[in-house]
Amino acid sequence: MSNLSVHLKKVRLEHNYTQRQVADGIGIAEQAYQRYEYGRTVPSALVLIALADFFNVSLDYLVGRSDDPTRH
């Protein structure tokens, strides 16, 4: 699994969200979100931004460039 996949699942579970809740929250299909979390596809920059905003974490954290989820 990629860092992105690991971090997506980690923050989703920390917030007690289902995959459907995340997908609905950012306006994508549940299957699309599942593909990101399972590492089958990589989201676009716009989707990455939406995910970071939804989870209130930094983009660097989501993509594995930082271990600190705090937004600066």
mmCIF file of the N, C-alpha and C atoms, coordinates in Angstrom:
data_MODEL
# 
_entry.id   MODEL 
# 
loop_
_atom_site.group_PDB 
_atom_site.id 
_atom_site.type_symbol 
_atom_site.label_atom_id 
_atom_site.label_alt_id 
_atom_site.label_comp_id 
_atom_site.label_asym_id 
_atom_site.label_entity_id 
_atom_site.label_seq_id 
_atom_site.pdbx_PDB_ins_code 
_atom_site.Cartn_x 
_atom_site.Cartn_y 
_atom_site.Cartn_z 
_atom_site.occupancy 
_atom_site.B_iso_or_equiv 
_atom_site.pdbx_formal_charge 
_atom_site.auth_seq_id 
_atom_site.auth_comp_id 
_atom_site.auth_asym_id 
_atom_site.auth_atom_id 
_atom_site.pdbx_PDB_model_num 
ATOM 1   N N  . MET A 1 1  ? 0.837   -1.185 0.000  1.00 0.00 ? 1  MET A N  1 
ATOM 2   C CA . MET A 1 1  ? 0.000   0.000  0.000  1.00 0.00 ? 1  MET A CA 1 
ATOM 3   C C  . MET A 1 1  ? 0.880   1.246  0.000  1.00 0.00 ? 1  MET A C  1 
ATOM 4   N N  . SER A 1 2  ? 0.415   2.263  -0.672 1.00 0.00 ? 2  SER A N  1 
ATOM 5   C CA . SER A 1 2  ? 1.141   3.526  -0.705 1.00 0.00 ? 2  SER A CA 1 
ATOM 6   C C  . SER A 1 2  ? 0.905   4.305  0.584  1.00 0.00 ? 2  SER A C  1 
ATOM 7   N N  . ASN A 1 3  ? 1.750   5.299  0.808  1.00 0.00 ? 3  ASN A N  1 
ATOM 8   C CA . ASN A 1 3  ? 1.553   6.170  1.970  1.00 0.00 ? 3  ASN A CA 1 
ATOM 9   C C  . ASN A 1 3  ? 0.187   6.821  1.924  1.00 0.00 ? 3  ASN A C  1 
ATOM 10  N N  . LEU A 1 4  ? -0.238  7.226  0.727  1.00 0.00 ? 4  LEU A N  1 
ATOM 11  C CA . LEU A 1 4  ? -1.550  7.848  0.582  1.00 0.00 ? 4  LEU A CA 1 
ATOM 12  C C  . LEU A 1 4  ? -2.639  6.892  1.056  1.00 0.00 ? 4  LEU A C  1 
ATOM 13  N N  . SER A 1 5  ? -2.604  5.671  0.600  1.00 0.00 ? 5  SER A N  1 
ATOM 14  C CA . SER A 1 5  ? -3.616  4.684  0.990  1.00 0.00 ? 5  SER A CA 1 
ATOM 15  C C  . SER A 1 5  ? -3.631  4.465  2.496  1.00 0.00 ? 5  SER A C  1 
ATOM 16  N N  . VAL A 1 6  ? -2.450  4.328  3.071  1.00 0.00 ? 6  VAL A N  1 
ATOM 17  C CA . VAL A 1 6  ? -2.338  4.104  4.514  1.00 0.00 ? 6  VAL A CA 1 
ATOM 18  C C  . VAL A 1 6  ? -2.901  5.294  5.282  1.00 0.00 ? 6  VAL A C  1 
ATOM 19  N N  . HIS A 1 7  ? -2.532  6.499  4.873  1.00 0.00 ? 7  HIS A N  1 
ATOM 20  C CA . HIS A 1 7  ? -2.992  7.690  5.584  1.00 0.00 ? 7  HIS A CA 1 
ATOM 21  C C  . HIS A 1 7  ? -4.480  7.935  5.386  1.00 0.00 ? 7  HIS A C  1 
ATOM 22  N N  . LEU A 1 8  ? -5.002  7.656  4.203  1.00 0.00 ? 8  LEU A N  1 
ATOM 23  C CA . LEU A 1 8  ? -6.444  7.811  3.998  1.00 0.00 ? 8  LEU A CA 1 
ATOM 24  C C  . LEU A 1 8  ? -7.221  6.913  4.951  1.00 0.00 ? 8  LEU A C  1 
ATOM 25  N N  . LYS A 1 9  ? -6.819  5.668  5.019  1.00 0.00 ? 9  LYS A N  1 
ATOM 26  C CA . LYS A 1 9  ? -7.528  4.742  5.902  1.00 0.00 ? 9  LYS A CA 1 
ATOM 27  C C  . LYS A 1 9  ? -7.364  5.151  7.363  1.00 0.00 ? 9  LYS A C  1 
ATOM 28  N N  . LYS A 1 10 ? -6.156  5.558  7.738  1.00 0.00 ? 10 LYS A N  1 
ATOM 29  C CA . LYS A 1 10 ? -5.893  5.941  9.123  1.00 0.00 ? 10 LYS A CA 1 
ATOM 30  C C  . LYS A 1 10 ? -6.766  7.115  9.549  1.00 0.00 ? 10 LYS A C  1 
ATOM 31  N N  . VAL A 1 11 ? -6.794  8.186  8.759  1.00 0.00 ? 11 VAL A N  1 
ATOM 32  C CA . VAL A 1 11 ? -7.583  9.355  9.173  1.00 0.00 ? 11 VAL A CA 1 
ATOM 33  C C  . VAL A 1 11 ? -9.074  9.067  9.100  1.00 0.00 ? 11 VAL A C  1 
ATOM 34  N N  . ARG A 1 12 ? -9.485  8.241  8.147  1.00 0.00 ? 12 ARG A N  1 
ATOM 35  C CA . ARG A 1 12 ? -10.912 7.891  8.072  1.00 0.00 ? 12 ARG A CA 1 
ATOM 36  C C  . ARG A 1 12 ? -11.340 7.157  9.341  1.00 0.00 ? 12 ARG A C  1 
ATOM 37  N N  . LEU A 1 13 ? -10.548 6.188  9.762  1.00 0.00 ? 13 LEU A N  1 
ATOM 38  C CA . LEU A 1 13 ? -10.883 5.425  10.962 1.00 0.00 ? 13 LEU A CA 1 
ATOM 39  C C  . LEU A 1 13 ? -10.783 6.282  12.225 1.00 0.00 ? 13 LEU A C  1 
ATOM 40  N N  . GLU A 1 14 ? -9.816  7.196  12.264 1.00 0.00 ? 14 GLU A N  1 
ATOM 41  C CA . GLU A 1 14 ? -9.703  8.101  13.417 1.00 0.00 ? 14 GLU A CA 1 
ATOM 42  C C  . GLU A 1 14 ? -10.948 8.970  13.581 1.00 0.00 ? 14 GLU A C  1 
ATOM 43  N N  . HIS A 1 15 ? -11.588 9.301  12.454 1.00 0.00 ? 15 HIS A N  1 
ATOM 44  C CA . HIS A 1 15 ? -12.807 10.115 12.486 1.00 0.00 ? 15 HIS A CA 1 
ATOM 45  C C  . HIS A 1 15 ? -14.077 9.259  12.553 1.00 0.00 ? 15 HIS A C  1 
ATOM 46  N N  . ASN A 1 16 ? -13.904 7.947  12.562 1.00 0.00 ? 16 ASN A N  1 
ATOM 47  C CA . ASN A 1 16 ? -15.040 7.016  12.595 1.00 0.00 ? 16 ASN A CA 1 
ATOM 48  C C  . ASN A 1 16 ? -15.995 7.209  11.420 1.00 0.00 ? 16 ASN A C  1 
ATOM 49  N N  . TYR A 1 17 ? -15.431 7.473  10.235 1.00 0.00 ? 17 TYR A N  1 
ATOM 50  C CA . TYR A 1 17 ? -16.227 7.610  9.021  1.00 0.00 ? 17 TYR A CA 1 
ATOM 51  C C  . TYR A 1 17 ? -16.220 6.302  8.245  1.00 0.00 ? 17 TYR A C  1 
ATOM 52  N N  . THR A 1 18 ? -17.303 6.059  7.535  1.00 0.00 ? 18 THR A N  1 
ATOM 53  C CA . THR A 1 18 ? -17.317 4.969  6.566  1.00 0.00 ? 18 THR A CA 1 
ATOM 54  C C  . THR A 1 18 ? -16.749 5.504  5.256  1.00 0.00 ? 18 THR A C  1 
ATOM 55  N N  . GLN A 1 19 ? -16.409 4.597  4.366  1.00 0.00 ? 19 GLN A N  1 
ATOM 56  C CA . GLN A 1 19 ? -15.941 5.023  3.052  1.00 0.00 ? 19 GLN A CA 1 
ATOM 57  C C  . GLN A 1 19 ? -17.032 5.818  2.333  1.00 0.00 ? 19 GLN A C  1 
ATOM 58  N N  . ARG A 1 20 ? -18.268 5.421  2.496  1.00 0.00 ? 20 ARG A N  1 
ATOM 59  C CA . ARG A 1 20 ? -19.380 6.134  1.862  1.00 0.00 ? 20 ARG A CA 1 
ATOM 60  C C  . ARG A 1 20 ? -19.490 7.562  2.397  1.00 0.00 ? 20 ARG A C  1 
ATOM 61  N N  . GLN A 1 21 ? -19.328 7.739  3.700  1.00 0.00 ? 21 GLN A N  1 
ATOM 62  C CA . GLN A 1 21 ? -19.416 9.080  4.279  1.00 0.00 ? 21 GLN A CA 1 
ATOM 63  C C  . GLN A 1 21 ? -18.334 9.999  3.722  1.00 0.00 ? 21 GLN A C  1 
ATOM 64  N N  . VAL A 1 22 ? -17.141 9.479  3.563  1.00 0.00 ? 22 VAL A N  1 
ATOM 65  C CA . VAL A 1 22 ? -16.061 10.288 2.992  1.00 0.00 ? 22 VAL A CA 1 
ATOM 66  C C  . VAL A 1 22 ? -16.383 10.633 1.546  1.00 0.00 ? 22 VAL A C  1 
ATOM 67  N N  . ALA A 1 23 ? -16.767 9.635  0.780  1.00 0.00 ? 23 ALA A N  1 
ATOM 68  C CA . ALA A 1 23 ? -17.093 9.869  -0.627 1.00 0.00 ? 23 ALA A CA 1 
ATOM 69  C C  . ALA A 1 23 ? -18.207 10.899 -0.768 1.00 0.00 ? 23 ALA A C  1 
ATOM 70  N N  . ASP A 1 24 ? -19.271 10.743 0.001  1.00 0.00 ? 24 ASP A N  1 
ATOM 71  C CA . ASP A 1 24 ? -20.372 11.706 -0.044 1.00 0.00 ? 24 ASP A CA 1 
ATOM 72  C C  . ASP A 1 24 ? -19.902 13.092 0.386  1.00 0.00 ? 24 ASP A C  1 
ATOM 73  N N  . GLY A 1 25 ? -19.035 13.137 1.373  1.00 0.00 ? 25 GLY A N  1 
ATOM 74  C CA . GLY A 1 25 ? -18.554 14.408 1.899  1.00 0.00 ? 25 GLY A CA 1 
ATOM 75  C C  . GLY A 1 25 ? -17.746 15.219 0.910  1.00 0.00 ? 25 GLY A C  1 
ATOM 76  N N  . ILE A 1 26 ? -17.077 14.537 -0.020 1.00 0.00 ? 26 ILE A N  1 
ATOM 77  C CA . ILE A 1 26 ? -16.288 15.278 -1.011 1.00 0.00 ? 26 ILE A CA 1 
ATOM 78  C C  . ILE A 1 26 ? -16.893 15.202 -2.414 1.00 0.00 ? 26 ILE A C  1 
ATOM 79  N N  . GLY A 1 27 ? -18.035 14.538 -2.530 1.00 0.00 ? 27 GLY A N  1 
ATOM 80  C CA . GLY A 1 27 ? -18.759 14.533 -3.798 1.00 0.00 ? 27 GLY A CA 1 
ATOM 81  C C  . GLY A 1 27 ? -18.235 13.593 -4.863 1.00 0.00 ? 27 GLY A C  1 
ATOM 82  N N  . ILE A 1 28 ? -17.759 12.420 -4.437 1.00 0.00 ? 28 ILE A N  1 
ATOM 83  C CA . ILE A 1 28 ? -17.324 11.415 -5.408 1.00 0.00 ? 28 ILE A CA 1 
ATOM 84  C C  . ILE A 1 28 ? -18.058 10.108 -5.128 1.00 0.00 ? 28 ILE A C  1 
ATOM 85  N N  . ALA A 1 29 ? -17.943 9.167  -6.054 1.00 0.00 ? 29 ALA A N  1 
ATOM 86  C CA . ALA A 1 29 ? -18.557 7.851  -5.869 1.00 0.00 ? 29 ALA A CA 1 
ATOM 87  C C  . ALA A 1 29 ? -17.785 7.062  -4.810 1.00 0.00 ? 29 ALA A C  1 
ATOM 88  N N  . GLU A 1 30 ? -18.516 6.256  -4.059 1.00 0.00 ? 30 GLU A N  1 
ATOM 89  C CA . GLU A 1 30 ? -17.877 5.427  -3.034 1.00 0.00 ? 30 GLU A CA 1 
ATOM 90  C C  . GLU A 1 30 ? -16.804 4.527  -3.643 1.00 0.00 ? 30 GLU A C  1 
ATOM 91  N N  . GLN A 1 31 ? -17.075 3.979  -4.819 1.00 0.00 ? 31 GLN A N  1 
ATOM 92  C CA . GLN A 1 31 ? -16.103 3.096  -5.472 1.00 0.00 ? 31 GLN A CA 1 
ATOM 93  C C  . GLN A 1 31 ? -14.815 3.844  -5.808 1.00 0.00 ? 31 GLN A C  1 
ATOM 94  N N  . ALA A 1 32 ? -14.936 5.110  -6.182 1.00 0.00 ? 32 ALA A N  1 
ATOM 95  C CA . ALA A 1 32 ? -13.741 5.910  -6.475 1.00 0.00 ? 32 ALA A CA 1 
ATOM 96  C C  . ALA A 1 32 ? -12.903 6.065  -5.216 1.00 0.00 ? 32 ALA A C  1 
ATOM 97  N N  . TYR A 1 33 ? -13.567 6.391  -4.103 1.00 0.00 ? 33 TYR A N  1 
ATOM 98  C CA . TYR A 1 33 ? -12.820 6.528  -2.848 1.00 0.00 ? 33 TYR A CA 1 
ATOM 99  C C  . TYR A 1 33 ? -12.168 5.200  -2.469 1.00 0.00 ? 33 TYR A C  1 
ATOM 100 N N  . GLN A 1 34 ? -12.876 4.103  -2.621 1.00 0.00 ? 34 GLN A N  1 
ATOM 101 C CA . GLN A 1 34 ? -12.315 2.790  -2.287 1.00 0.00 ? 34 GLN A CA 1 
ATOM 102 C C  . GLN A 1 34 ? -11.049 2.522  -3.095 1.00 0.00 ? 34 GLN A C  1 
ATOM 103 N N  . ARG A 1 35 ? -11.054 2.889  -4.372 1.00 0.00 ? 35 ARG A N  1 
ATOM 104 C CA . ARG A 1 35 ? -9.864  2.674  -5.206 1.00 0.00 ? 35 ARG A CA 1 
ATOM 105 C C  . ARG A 1 35 ? -8.673  3.479  -4.679 1.00 0.00 ? 35 ARG A C  1 
ATOM 106 N N  . TYR A 1 36 ? -8.924  4.676  -4.158 1.00 0.00 ? 36 TYR A N  1 
ATOM 107 C CA . TYR A 1 36 ? -7.837  5.472  -3.570 1.00 0.00 ? 36 TYR A CA 1 
ATOM 108 C C  . TYR A 1 36 ? -7.319  4.801  -2.304 1.00 0.00 ? 36 TYR A C  1 
ATOM 109 N N  . GLU A 1 37 ? -8.228  4.380  -1.451 1.00 0.00 ? 37 GLU A N  1 
ATOM 110 C CA . GLU A 1 37 ? -7.822  3.795  -0.171 1.00 0.00 ? 37 GLU A CA 1 
ATOM 111 C C  . GLU A 1 37 ? -7.142  2.441  -0.362 1.00 0.00 ? 37 GLU A C  1 
ATOM 112 N N  . TYR A 1 38 ? -7.515  1.709  -1.390 1.00 0.00 ? 38 TYR A N  1 
ATOM 113 C CA . TYR A 1 38 ? -6.892  0.411  -1.657 1.00 0.00 ? 38 TYR A CA 1 
ATOM 114 C C  . TYR A 1 38 ? -5.640  0.534  -2.522 1.00 0.00 ? 38 TYR A C  1 
ATOM 115 N N  . GLY A 1 39 ? -5.320  1.758  -2.956 1.00 0.00 ? 39 GLY A N  1 
ATOM 116 C CA . GLY A 1 39 ? -4.119  1.986  -3.749 1.00 0.00 ? 39 GLY A CA 1 
ATOM 117 C C  . GLY A 1 39 ? -4.227  1.579  -5.196 1.00 0.00 ? 39 GLY A C  1 
ATOM 118 N N  . ARG A 1 40 ? -5.432  1.438  -5.692 1.00 0.00 ? 40 ARG A N  1 
ATOM 119 C CA . ARG A 1 40 ? -5.620  1.021  -7.089 1.00 0.00 ? 40 ARG A CA 1 
ATOM 120 C C  . ARG A 1 40 ? -5.490  2.181  -8.061 1.00 0.00 ? 40 ARG A C  1 
ATOM 121 N N  . THR A 1 41 ? -5.872  3.374  -7.619 1.00 0.00 ? 41 THR A N  1 
ATOM 122 C CA . THR A 1 41 ? -5.723  4.574  -8.442 1.00 0.00 ? 41 THR A CA 1 
ATOM 123 C C  . THR A 1 41 ? -5.279  5.726  -7.554 1.00 0.00 ? 41 THR A C  1 
ATOM 124 N N  . VAL A 1 42 ? -4.766  6.766  -8.194 1.00 0.00 ? 42 VAL A N  1 
ATOM 125 C CA . VAL A 1 42 ? -4.308  7.960  -7.486 1.00 0.00 ? 42 VAL A CA 1 
ATOM 126 C C  . VAL A 1 42 ? -5.289  9.087  -7.780 1.00 0.00 ? 42 VAL A C  1 
ATOM 127 N N  . PRO A 1 43 ? -5.760  9.773  -6.747 1.00 0.00 ? 43 PRO A N  1 
ATOM 128 C CA . PRO A 1 43 ? -6.710  10.862 -6.977 1.00 0.00 ? 43 PRO A CA 1 
ATOM 129 C C  . PRO A 1 43 ? -6.045  12.061 -7.647 1.00 0.00 ? 43 PRO A C  1 
ATOM 130 N N  . SER A 1 44 ? -6.867  12.846 -8.315 1.00 0.00 ? 44 SER A N  1 
ATOM 131 C CA . SER A 1 44 ? -6.387  14.087 -8.921 1.00 0.00 ? 44 SER A CA 1 
ATOM 132 C C  . SER A 1 44 ? -6.006  15.074 -7.825 1.00 0.00 ? 44 SER A C  1 
ATOM 133 N N  . ALA A 1 45 ? -5.328  16.136 -8.218 1.00 0.00 ? 45 ALA A N  1 
ATOM 134 C CA . ALA A 1 45 ? -4.948  17.178 -7.257 1.00 0.00 ? 45 ALA A CA 1 
ATOM 135 C C  . ALA A 1 45 ? -6.180  17.777 -6.592 1.00 0.00 ? 45 ALA A C  1 
ATOM 136 N N  . LEU A 1 46 ? -7.240  17.984 -7.350 1.00 0.00 ? 46 LEU A N  1 
ATOM 137 C CA . LEU A 1 46 ? -8.460  18.560 -6.780 1.00 0.00 ? 46 LEU A CA 1 
ATOM 138 C C  . LEU A 1 46 ? -9.081  17.639 -5.736 1.00 0.00 ? 46 LEU A C  1 
ATOM 139 N N  . VAL A 1 47 ? -9.070  16.352 -5.994 1.00 0.00 ? 47 VAL A N  1 
ATOM 140 C CA . VAL A 1 47 ? -9.618  15.392 -5.030 1.00 0.00 ? 47 VAL A CA 1 
ATOM 141 C C  . VAL A 1 47 ? -8.715  15.318 -3.799 1.00 0.00 ? 47 VAL A C  1 
ATOM 142 N N  . LEU A 1 48 ? -7.404  15.359 -3.993 1.00 0.00 ? 48 LEU A N  1 
ATOM 143 C CA . LEU A 1 48 ? -6.492  15.361 -2.845 1.00 0.00 ? 48 LEU A CA 1 
ATOM 144 C C  . LEU A 1 48 ? -6.746  16.566 -1.943 1.00 0.00 ? 48 LEU A C  1 
ATOM 145 N N  . ILE A 1 49 ? -6.952  17.728 -2.544 1.00 0.00 ? 49 ILE A N  1 
ATOM 146 C CA . ILE A 1 49 ? -7.243  18.936 -1.766 1.00 0.00 ? 49 ILE A CA 1 
ATOM 147 C C  . ILE A 1 49 ? -8.552  18.765 -1.010 1.00 0.00 ? 49 ILE A C  1 
ATOM 148 N N  . ALA A 1 50 ? -9.563  18.226 -1.688 1.00 0.00 ? 50 ALA A N  1 
ATOM 149 C CA . ALA A 1 50 ? -10.861 18.007 -1.036 1.00 0.00 ? 50 ALA A CA 1 
ATOM 150 C C  . ALA A 1 50 ? -10.725 17.034 0.133  1.00 0.00 ? 50 ALA A C  1 
ATOM 151 N N  . LEU A 1 51 ? -9.934  15.989 -0.037 1.00 0.00 ? 51 LEU A N  1 
ATOM 152 C CA . LEU A 1 51 ? -9.726  15.023 1.044  1.00 0.00 ? 51 LEU A CA 1 
ATOM 153 C C  . LEU A 1 51 ? -8.993  15.662 2.223  1.00 0.00 ? 51 LEU A C  1 
ATOM 154 N N  . ALA A 1 52 ? -7.959  16.434 1.933  1.00 0.00 ? 52 ALA A N  1 
ATOM 155 C CA . ALA A 1 52 ? -7.225  17.111 3.006  1.00 0.00 ? 52 ALA A CA 1 
ATOM 156 C C  . ALA A 1 52 ? -8.141  18.065 3.762  1.00 0.00 ? 52 ALA A C  1 
ATOM 157 N N  . ASP A 1 53 ? -8.970  18.799 3.029  1.00 0.00 ? 53 ASP A N  1 
ATOM 158 C CA . ASP A 1 53 ? -9.921  19.711 3.675  1.00 0.00 ? 53 ASP A CA 1 
ATOM 159 C C  . ASP A 1 53 ? -10.943 18.940 4.503  1.00 0.00 ? 53 ASP A C  1 
ATOM 160 N N  . PHE A 1 54 ? -11.467 17.866 3.949  1.00 0.00 ? 54 PHE A N  1 
ATOM 161 C CA . PHE A 1 54 ? -12.480 17.067 4.635  1.00 0.00 ? 54 PHE A CA 1 
ATOM 162 C C  . PHE A 1 54 ? -11.949 16.524 5.962  1.00 0.00 ? 54 PHE A C  1 
ATOM 163 N N  . PHE A 1 55 ? -10.728 16.009 5.936  1.00 0.00 ? 55 PHE A N  1 
ATOM 164 C CA . PHE A 1 55 ? -10.134 15.424 7.137  1.00 0.00 ? 55 PHE A CA 1 
ATOM 165 C C  . PHE A 1 55 ? -9.387  16.454 7.996  1.00 0.00 ? 55 PHE A C  1 
ATOM 166 N N  . ASN A 1 56 ? -9.249  17.669 7.473  1.00 0.00 ? 56 ASN A N  1 
ATOM 167 C CA . ASN A 1 56 ? -8.519  18.739 8.165  1.00 0.00 ? 56 ASN A CA 1 
ATOM 168 C C  . ASN A 1 56 ? -7.078  18.325 8.470  1.00 0.00 ? 56 ASN A C  1 
ATOM 169 N N  . VAL A 1 57 ? -6.415  17.789 7.447  1.00 0.00 ? 57 VAL A N  1 
ATOM 170 C CA . VAL A 1 57 ? -5.003  17.423 7.538  1.00 0.00 ? 57 VAL A CA 1 
ATOM 171 C C  . VAL A 1 57 ? -4.260  18.083 6.384  1.00 0.00 ? 57 VAL A C  1 
ATOM 172 N N  . SER A 1 58 ? -2.939  18.096 6.467  1.00 0.00 ? 58 SER A N  1 
ATOM 173 C CA . SER A 1 58 ? -2.143  18.693 5.396  1.00 0.00 ? 58 SER A CA 1 
ATOM 174 C C  . SER A 1 58 ? -2.043  17.741 4.205  1.00 0.00 ? 58 SER A C  1 
ATOM 175 N N  . LEU A 1 59 ? -1.851  18.328 3.033  1.00 0.00 ? 59 LEU A N  1 
ATOM 176 C CA . LEU A 1 59 ? -1.620  17.514 1.837  1.00 0.00 ? 59 LEU A CA 1 
ATOM 177 C C  . LEU A 1 59 ? -0.335  16.702 1.989  1.00 0.00 ? 59 LEU A C  1 
ATOM 178 N N  . ASP A 1 60 ? 0.684   17.313 2.568  1.00 0.00 ? 60 ASP A N  1 
ATOM 179 C CA . ASP A 1 60 ? 1.943   16.590 2.764  1.00 0.00 ? 60 ASP A CA 1 
ATOM 180 C C  . ASP A 1 60 ? 1.736   15.322 3.589  1.00 0.00 ? 60 ASP A C  1 
ATOM 181 N N  . TYR A 1 61 ? 0.901   15.396 4.600  1.00 0.00 ? 61 TYR A N  1 
ATOM 182 C CA . TYR A 1 61 ? 0.609   14.212 5.409  1.00 0.00 ? 61 TYR A CA 1 
ATOM 183 C C  . TYR A 1 61 ? -0.106  13.150 4.573  1.00 0.00 ? 61 TYR A C  1 
ATOM 184 N N  . LEU A 1 62 ? -1.112  13.574 3.831  1.00 0.00 ? 62 LEU A N  1 
ATOM 185 C CA . LEU A 1 62 ? -1.880  12.595 3.044  1.00 0.00 ? 62 LEU A CA 1 
ATOM 186 C C  . LEU A 1 62 ? -1.002  11.821 2.079  1.00 0.00 ? 62 LEU A C  1 
ATOM 187 N N  . VAL A 1 63 ? -0.081  12.517 1.417  1.00 0.00 ? 63 VAL A N  1 
ATOM 188 C CA . VAL A 1 63 ? 0.723   11.847 0.394  1.00 0.00 ? 63 VAL A CA 1 
ATOM 189 C C  . VAL A 1 63 ? 2.017   11.248 0.936  1.00 0.00 ? 63 VAL A C  1 
ATOM 190 N N  . GLY A 1 64 ? 2.224   11.350 2.259  1.00 0.00 ? 64 GLY A N  1 
ATOM 191 C CA . GLY A 1 64 ? 3.372   10.694 2.865  1.00 0.00 ? 64 GLY A CA 1 
ATOM 192 C C  . GLY A 1 64 ? 4.644   11.509 2.911  1.00 0.00 ? 64 GLY A C  1 
ATOM 193 N N  . ARG A 1 65 ? 4.553   12.812 2.672  1.00 0.00 ? 65 ARG A N  1 
ATOM 194 C CA . ARG A 1 65 ? 5.743   13.666 2.739  1.00 0.00 ? 65 ARG A CA 1 
ATOM 195 C C  . ARG A 1 65 ? 6.001   14.181 4.147  1.00 0.00 ? 65 ARG A C  1 
ATOM 196 N N  . SER A 1 66 ? 5.081   13.913 5.067  1.00 0.00 ? 66 SER A N  1 
ATOM 197 C CA . SER A 1 66 ? 5.217   14.355 6.453  1.00 0.00 ? 66 SER A CA 1 
ATOM 198 C C  . SER A 1 66 ? 4.475   13.378 7.358  1.00 0.00 ? 66 SER A C  1 
ATOM 199 N N  . ASP A 1 67 ? 4.981   13.233 8.560  1.00 0.00 ? 67 ASP A N  1 
ATOM 200 C CA . ASP A 1 67 ? 4.284   12.419 9.558  1.00 0.00 ? 67 ASP A CA 1 
ATOM 201 C C  . ASP A 1 67 ? 3.382   13.272 10.435 1.00 0.00 ? 67 ASP A C  1 
ATOM 202 N N  . ASP A 1 68 ? 3.401   14.580 10.202 1.00 0.00 ? 68 ASP A N  1 
ATOM 203 C CA . ASP A 1 68 ? 2.606   15.526 10.989 1.00 0.00 ? 68 ASP A CA 1 
ATOM 204 C C  . ASP A 1 68 ? 1.347   15.900 10.211 1.00 0.00 ? 68 ASP A C  1 
ATOM 205 N N  . PRO A 1 69 ? 0.178   15.496 10.689 1.00 0.00 ? 69 PRO A N  1 
ATOM 206 C CA . PRO A 1 69 ? -1.052  15.803 9.957  1.00 0.00 ? 69 PRO A CA 1 
ATOM 207 C C  . PRO A 1 69 ? -1.516  17.250 10.086 1.00 0.00 ? 69 PRO A C  1 
ATOM 208 N N  . THR A 1 70 ? -0.868  18.028 10.971 1.00 0.00 ? 70 THR A N  1 
ATOM 209 C CA . THR A 1 70 ? -1.298  19.398 11.233 1.00 0.00 ? 70 THR A CA 1 
ATOM 210 C C  . THR A 1 70 ? -1.169  20.268 9.991  1.00 0.00 ? 70 THR A C  1 
ATOM 211 N N  . ARG A 1 71 ? -2.209  21.044 9.746  1.00 0.00 ? 71 ARG A N  1 
ATOM 212 C CA . ARG A 1 71 ? -2.173  21.999 8.639  1.00 0.00 ? 71 ARG A CA 1 
ATOM 213 C C  . ARG A 1 71 ? -1.463  23.258 9.102  1.00 0.00 ? 71 ARG A C  1 
ATOM 214 N N  . HIS A 1 72 ? -0.612  23.808 8.247  1.00 0.00 ? 72 HIS A N  1 
ATOM 215 C CA . HIS A 1 72 ? 0.130   25.032 8.603  1.00 0.00 ? 72 HIS A CA 1 
ATOM 216 C C  . HIS A 1 72 ? -0.298  26.176 7.721  1.00 0.00 ? 72 HIS A C  1 
# 
